[in-house]
Amino acid sequence: MLHLPLGAASVAAATAAAVPDRAIIVSRHGVRRQFPSSAFNFSLYAPGKHFDTSDEAWGAGGEGMGVLTQHGYAAVQRMGAYQSGRYASLLSAADGGCADGAAFVYCEENMPRDEKTAEAFFKGLGCALPPLHSEGVEYLIDQGSKPRGENGQCALGTQAQVEGRVGGSVDGYLRLYKPLLAKLSELLGCCAKSLCPAGMESCSLEDLPGSWDPAHWYTTFSGPIYAGKYFAEWIELTMLNGMDFAWGKLSVEEVMEFSAFVTQYRAFEFDLLAARPFGSALLSHIAASLTQWESGQREPALAHDPSPRLVYYAAHDTNLLYLAELLGLKWLSHGYQPNHTPPGGALVFEAFGPANPANPLDEWQIALYFDIQTPLQIRELTVLSDDDPATTPSRVPVTIPGCSTKAEDDPHAPLLCPLSTFTRLVRQAVQPECITPPDLRAFAKGRTATIFDTMPGAGYFTAGVFLAFVSVAVWVAAERRAARCHAAGRSTETMRNALLPRREHTVTSWHAGGGVLVVVKEKGETVSLVSVPDHSRAV
């Protein structure tokens, strides 16, 4: 066991706010290098400008880092050290170290930037990285790269659907972003003549044609806004990574102004149309983790039992945005655009049991936050503390619409949401047929999984098969109970009453010839016809 790095400032942070009983952290990975793009020929979009996507230039790729940079790793570790002040009580053992099994980590397989981000965070907490659970995590940390559902019906939105969500046409956003596009175009020196529409001798970013792109899951529309997003993200990542940025022509604040292209384009890509197919599993899993803590009973949908007090999901900006869409969440972190999901940013669910002094109810409640270092803190690898605003990371209390409330007489009280209400909202928001793991799909539906959930085509097949089994069961019960009634010399009316195994069943009978025709119905629908000899007529 390792000792927790609790500085005085971190302890002060923990004691000044309500201390939760449990916590869930859904984190984006740390700063990565920019991905090369087949869509953008740098020599045409930024003639004479130098762009380098190599691991060496960014300090990435070494020691199993993937595209996570060494700088990004160090920044996440700084945040982990700061958060140790909040969550030491959840992780500590009696001897002051990190208790074995106190934390559980979900991380997708073959995703080194996520694994290393988790490692850096727990190193900052002062704990060894718990074993990573990866089995089935591809369905939780799902970005939308492939359709889900029994028949692939859970997919990203069509062009018409997306355009209907954004106001009719993405081109309409050129009016809103024209001044910023002109500023970015001037910075890049865009564009070479070969990019310009026919008949134009010169052009800028706003003049470039756009089109729907169904071939790439991470692209909805090509054109000016997408170009703005790619180059703005490039500039932002170089700045956050401690590198020279924007050819010395922009301040940090101006870089973050350009990141409006990033957040706007993300809104095109990862809105509610995408969130329901690809975010339902993760949100349901979070709700199941919370309800497992409340009940203290093992939830079959989860790989962890109730004992871990901190659950960490090594995720992506996409996953954070899906959660935001499904729950209607909004945040504005210090130094960033609205609902920006910067590297290392995290949605944090803090859970408060009925005995917690911060919880006025007799049921579990949750508080939700978005935590992130400021852009300058990431760039400069600031040692974080609450000693000074310049060293204090951004923490935004996030309202869960229809759930969160706060005690008005206590300015330090958290914004709390009753877990029962939260679970109901989750089940209303998600799309269970898009959730692949059967137990998790059953949880999202509010029931226990059955053997039918594991069958192919369960979404459409289960109801019919189940109804058939009920029919057979009721028929068998009817025959057996009728025989017992006859043997005991009871009347047909007594037999009819005995045929009611459940409140949902209604029984009607008619005398026909030498027997009784019994019709068993469930919720108005006939589920069984049973002909029973009418022995009572002979007595």
N, C-alpha and C positions, 0 to 999 in steps of 0.2 A: 504494500500500500504506500502511496505517495502522500506527502503533506500538502495541504491546500495553501495557495499563495495569498493569504488574506492580509493585505495591507490595511492600514487604518482607514484610508479613504474608502476602500471597498467595503469594509465592515460598516462604515457609516452609511453607505448606500443601502446596505441590506436592512439596517435597523430603522432607517428613516421611513421605509415603506412597509406595507403589509407583507408578511412572510408567508408564502404559499405552502401548502402541504405536499403538492405535486406540481410538476411542470412538464409541458410538451414544447419542444422547439422544432420548428420547421424552417430550415435554413437553406438559403442559396449558397452555393460554393463561393470561395474567395475569388479574388481578381485572377482572371485568366488572360492569356494572350488572345488577340483578335484572330478569328478564323479567316483564312484566305477565302476569296470569293471568285467563283467562275463568272459571276454576273458583272463584275466591275474590273475593267482594264484600267489600272491606276494611271497609266500614261495618257489615257484619254480623259479621265475624269479630273485628274490633278496633274497636268503636264509639268514635268520638272520636279515634282515632289517625290520624296523618298518614303516608301512604305516597306517595312520588313516584318514578315510573319513568322520568322524562324524562332525556334525555342531559345536559341542562344541570345538573340536580341532582347527577348522578354524575360529571360531567366526562368524558363519553364522546361519541363521535360525530364529533369534529372530525378533520380531516386524514386521512380514510379509516380511522379507528379502529374503525368498527363499534361494538359494545357494549363493547369494551375501554376502560377508563378511563385517563386520563392518569396517575393514581396507580399503576394496575396496570402500565402501561408502565414507569414509573420503577422500580418494585420489581423487575421482571424485569431491567432494565438493571443494577441493583445486583448481582443474582445472577450475571449474565454477567461483571461485573468480578471478582467473587470466583472464579468458575470459570476465569478466565484463568490463575490461578496453577496450576491442575491441568493445563490443556490447552495451555499456551503452546507446548510442544515439538511438539505435533501441528500447530499452525497457523503457526508462525514460518518466515520465509524467511531466507536467509543474511544479509540486511541488517537483520534484527531486526523486520521488519514481518510482516504476514499474507501468506502465500504464496497466489498465485492457484491456485484449484482444490484447496486444502487441505481445504475443507469442501463439503458438498452438503446441500441442504435440500429436503425433500418437504413440500409445503403444498397443501391442497385449494383449488381455484379458488373465487372468490367467498366467501372466509371471512376478512374483514379482521382480525378479532381474532386469528386464528392468524398471519397474515402480519406484523402489527405486533408480536406477541410475539416472533417470530423476529428481526425487525429490532432490537428492544430488546436481546435476548440477545446478538446479534453486535456491536451497538454497545458493550455492556458488555465483551465480549471484546477490543474494540479493532479489530474488523475490519468492513469493509463487508459488507452482507448479500449472500451469494452469490445468483446467479439462482435463483428459485424454480422447482422442477419440479412441475407440477400435472397433467400428463397421466396419467390413470388413477389418480390419488391418491384419488379418491372410493372406490375399492375397498380402499384401505389404511386411510385414516382414516375408517372406516365405523362409524357409531354405531348402525346398526340401523333406520334410518327406512324402509327398503324391503326386501322379501324379495330374496334372492339365489338362485342356482342356476338350472339349466336350465329348471325349471318352477315357480320360486318356492317350492321346497320348503325352502329355508333361511330360516327365519323365527323370530321370537321365540316363546317357549313359550306354550302354551295355558293357560287358567285352571287346569285340572286338573294340568298339569305343574308350573306355578309353585307351586301349593298343596302339591303333593307334595314340592317341594324345600324349602319353608319350614316344614314340619311339620304340614301338614293344613289350616291356615287362618291367614290374616294376623291375624284377630281375636285369636288366641292371644297375639300380641305386645302387645296392650293391657295384659295382666297385667304384662309385663316393664317397660313404659314408662309405667305409670299414674302414678307419682310425678312423672316428668318432664313428662308431658302436663298434669298438674294445675298444675305450676309455669308452663309456657308459657301455658296457658289464663288463668291469673291475670294474667300479664304483658300479654297481649293484651286482656283484659277480655271474652273470648269466653264466651258467644255471644249474639247477638240471638235473641229468641224464635222468629222465623220460621225459624231453622235447626234448632230443636229437634225431635226426633221427636214425633209426635202424642201428646197427653196430658201432655206435660211443659211446665211453665210456665217453667222455666229449665234450662239445660244448660251443659256445658263441652265441650271438644274430645273427650274420651273418650266422650261420649254420641252423637257424630255417627254416622250410618249410613255404611256403606262398600259399595262394589260393584266388580266387575271392570270395567276400562275397556279394551276392545279397540280403541278409536278412536284413541288416542294412543300412539305407540311409546315415549314417555318416561314413560308412566304405566301401572302395572300395576293397582293398586287405589286407588280414591279412599277417603276416610274419614280417621280421626284421624291415622294415621301419615303419610299423604301431606300433610295440613295441617301437621303438625309439621315435616315436611321442608321445605316451602315457606317457612314463616315463620322457621324456624331458619336456613335458607340466606340469607334476606333479612337477618337480623340479623348473621350472620357476614360477609356481603359488605360491609355498611355499615361494620362495624368494621374489616375489612381495608382498606377504601378510605379510611380516615382521616376518616370522617364521624362525626357524633353517632350513637350507636347505642343501641338498646333503651330509649329515652326516659330514659337516665341511670340505669337501675335494675339494670344487670348489669355485672360485671367482665369482662375479657377471658377469664378462665378459665371463667366461667359461660356466656359465649357459646359457647365451644368444648365445653362440656358438652352444650348443646342440639344441637350438630352431630351427636350420636349419631343423631338422626332422619335426617340426611342420609346417613350411612354405612349405616344399616340399610335405608333405602328403596332406596338404590343396590344393596344386596345382593338385594333383591326383583327389581329391574329388570334388572340387568346381571350375572347369575350365569352358570354354565356353559351353561345352556340358550341364552343369547344369545351367549356368548363363542365357541362353536364356529362358528356361522354367520357371525358378524360380526367376529371377531378372528383367524380363521385366516389371512387374507391378510397382515395386518400382522406377525404372529409369523413366518410363513414368509419374509416379506421381510427381516426382521431376521436370521434364520438365514442367508438367502442372502447378505446383506451380509457377515456374519462369515466364511462359507466362501469368499467371493470374496477376502477379504484373505488367508486361509490359502493358497489355491491360487495367487493372483496372476493368475488367468485370468478373463477377462470372463464374468460370469454373465448369460445372456440374460434372466433374470427382472428384472434391475435396470436403472434408467436411468443409474446411475453406474458407472464402471469402478473398478478397485482403487486408483486413485491418491488419492482423498480420504481423509484420515486421521480426519475427524470427519463423521459423518452425523447430521443433525438432522431429526426428524419433528415438525412443528407439529401437535399433536393435541389431544385432549380428555380429560376425566376418564374418560369412557366407555371410550376406547381403553386407558387405563392399567388399568382394572378388567378388561377382557377379557384382557389379557396376564396379569394376576394370576390370573385364574380358570384359564386354560389351563395355566399352569405351576405352580399351587399356591403362589403367592407371598404372603407376609405381611410387614407392616412396621408400626412404631409410631414415628412421627416426633414430635419434641419439641413438646409443646403441642397435639397433635391426637388425634383418635380413631383406633383401629386401622384400618389400610388406608384412611385418609382420603386423598383426592386433591385437595388445595387448589389454588387458582389459582397457576400457576407451578411446581407440583410436577412432578418428572420421574423416570422410570426411566432409569438410566444403565448401559449395558453397556460395560465397559472390557475391551479385548482385549489379551492379552499373548502375544507370539510366543515361540518356543522359545529365542531368544537373550536374552530379557528376564531380568534377574537375579531378578525376583520369581516367575518361572515355573520350577518344578523339573522339568517334563516336557519331552519333545522334540516336543510338539505344542502348537498354540494352545490357550489357555484364556481364560475370561472370568470377570470379577467383576461382580456386579450390585449396584446401590445405588438407594435412593430418596432424592433430594435435594430439600430445601424450606427456605425461610426459616421461622423461627418466626412465629406470628401477630403478635406485637408488632413483630418486625423488618419485616414487610410493612406494618403500620399506620404505623410511624414512619419508614419508608424508611431504615432503619439502614444506615450504611456498614459493610459486612461485612469481617471479618478474623478471624484466629485469636488476636488479642491477648487476648480476653476471652470467656468463655462467652456473655455477653450479645450479642456481635457475631458469634458463630460459627453459621452455619446448621446445620440438622439434616442429617446424613448417616447413613442406616441401611444396613449391609451386609445384603443379602437372600439368603437361601438358596434355591437352585433344588433342590427335593426330588429325590433320586435322582441328584444330580450334584455339588453343591458340597461341597468339603472345605477344610480349612485346616491348614497346618503348625502343630502344637501347640507347637513349640519357638521360634516366632517370633511375638510378639504383634502385630507390625506387618504380618504377611503377609496378603494379601487372601484372601478366601473364593473359591476358584477352582473352576471347572467346565470339564472338558475339552470342547473344541468338538465333537468327534466324538460324545460322549455327549449334549451339548445338542441337536445336530441330530437325533439319534435320538429324543429326548424330544419335540422339536417335531413331528416327523412322526407320532409316536404321538398327539399331542394334537389336531392340527388336523383339519379336515373338508375334504379337497381339493375335493369336489364343490361347495363353497360359495365357492371361489376363482375369480373371473372371468377374470383374465389368464391365457392358456394356459401361458406359460412359467413363471409362478409356481405354477400348479396342478401342472405337471409336476415342478417342484422339490420341492413338498410331497409328491409321490408317490415321490420319489427317482429320477427318470429325466429324460431329455431330452424336450422337447416334440416332437410329431410333427404332421403336417398334420391328423391326426384330432382333435387337441385344439382346433382352431379351428372344427370343424364344429358346427352346432346339434345339441343332444342328445348331445354327445360322451360324457357320463357313461354312457349306456346303449348308444350306437350304436357306439362305437369298438371295443370288444372283438369284436363280431360282424364288422365290416368288416375288421378286422385279421386275424382268423382266416380269412376268405374269401380275402384276399390271400395269406396263407401257403399255403393249400391250392393256389391257382393256381400259386404259385411252385414248390412242391414237385412238382406235376404236371409242369410244364414241365421242371424239372430231371430228373425221372424219365425223361421221354421222350427228352430229349437224351442223358442218360448211357446209357440202354438202347441207343440207336442207336450210340453210340460203342463200347459193349461188343460188340454184334453185329458191327460193322465190324472189330473187332480179333480176332474169333473167340473171345472170352471166354465163360465158362459163365454160366448163369443165376444161380448162387450168387455169382459175381463181380459180376454186375449188381446183385444184391440189396445187396451191401456198398457199392456205389457210390451207392446211393440214400439213404445216410445223411448228409445235409448238416449236421445238427446233433445234438448229444447228446440233445436233447429228443424227436427223432423216432425211432420204432421202425417197422420194416418187416416185414410178414408176407406170404408169397406162397403161392398154390395153383395147381397146374396145372389148367387148365380147358379142355377141348377142344384147340384148336390154339394156346393161348396161356397166359400167366401173369397171374393177377389179383393185383396188388400193392396192399396196404392200408397206407397211411402213417398213423401215429397220433402225436399229440402229447399227452403226459401222459395216456395211456389213452383219449383221445377221437379217433375217426376224423376225419381232416382231408382225406384224399384217397384215391380208389379209381382205380387206373390199370390198364388192360388192355394188356399188352405182348405182341406175338407171341413165341412160344417158339421162336426159331430154333435154340437149342442142341439140341433134340430131333432136328433133321434132320441133325446132324453126327455 
